[in-house]
């Protein structure tokens, strides 16, 4: 795996884990914001240089302090609050941006840990 591809997949994995901290799935982000803004959010994450603080935050067992370093924090918090308000609504299966599928492929998680 090339270094660039590995870095890309590591950032995708971090973003997915950050979403999980706010009880979000990638499809929630795509469904609510659309593919264009989802791609922008992925771009912000991929170009973010706050890897160490992000990993430290994600390693914590409780949410603790709000991660001010995250360039996607505002959209994640807003979406989490919106979905918590609409808790009874059924989540759509649409919103499957292809970039998210890369982290689910067999062997990708193992390659990220290598």
N, C-alpha and C positions, 0 to 999 in steps of 0.2 A: 504494500500500500504506500502510495506516495505521501510525502510529508504534508503537502497541501490538503490532500483528501482526508488524511487522518485528522488534521487540525479542524477542517470543516465538520467532520463527523463528531469530534469532541465538543465543538460549540453547539451542534444540534442536540447532542445528549445533555449538555448543561442547560440549554434552553428548555428542553422537555422536563428535566428535573425541577427547574425553577417554576415552570407551570404547575407541576404536581404539588409544589409547596403551597400554591394558591388554589388547590383542588381543581385544576384545569387540565383539559386534554387538548392536544393540538387541534383537533376538529372544532373545539369550542372557539379557539382564536380565529380559525379560518372562517367558520360559519358567521361569527359576529362581525369581524373586521373585513372579511373578503380576502381573496388571494393576494391582491396588490399590497395591502398593509401587512399581511402576514409575511410576504417576501421582504418588505422593509424591516420588519421586526427581526427576521432571520439575519438580514444584512447587518443590522446594528449589533446583534449578538456575535456574529462571525468576526466583525472588525473590532469588537470590544477587547481591550487589553487588561481588563480587571479579572484575569483568570484566577489568580491566587485568592483574592477576596471572595470570588464567586464560589470556588471549590470549598473554601472554609465555611461559608454560609450554608452551602448545600449539605455539608457534612454534619452540621449541628442537628441535634435531635428535636429541638423546639425552634419555633420561628425567630425568637429573640428580637433583636433590633431590625428595623426596616433596612434592606440593603440599598443604600443611597447610590452605590456604584453602578447599579443595573440600568442600562439605557432603555429597557423595556418595562421598567417597574410600573410606570403610570398606566400602561395599557393592561398589564396583568392584574393590578389592583382594581381598576375600573371594571374589567370584565368579571373578575371574581365577585365583586360586590353586586353587579347586575345579575349574574347567574344565581347568586344566593337569594336575591329578591324573587326570581322566577323559578324557584326550586321545583315546583310542580310540573314545569314544562318538559316535554320529552325532547331529548337531544337528537338532533338530526345526524344521520350518518353521512350527509354530504359534507363538504369541507375537508377533503382528503388531499391536501397539497402534496404533490409527489415527493418533495424534499423530506417530509416526515417519514416516509416509508423507508428511507435509507437506514435509519437507526433500528428499524425492526427486522431487517434482513438477517438471516442466520449468519453467524460469524462476525458481524460488525461489532457487536459489543465486546467480543473477545479481542478483536483487533485493536479496539480503543484501549483496552487494558494492557496491551503489549508494549 
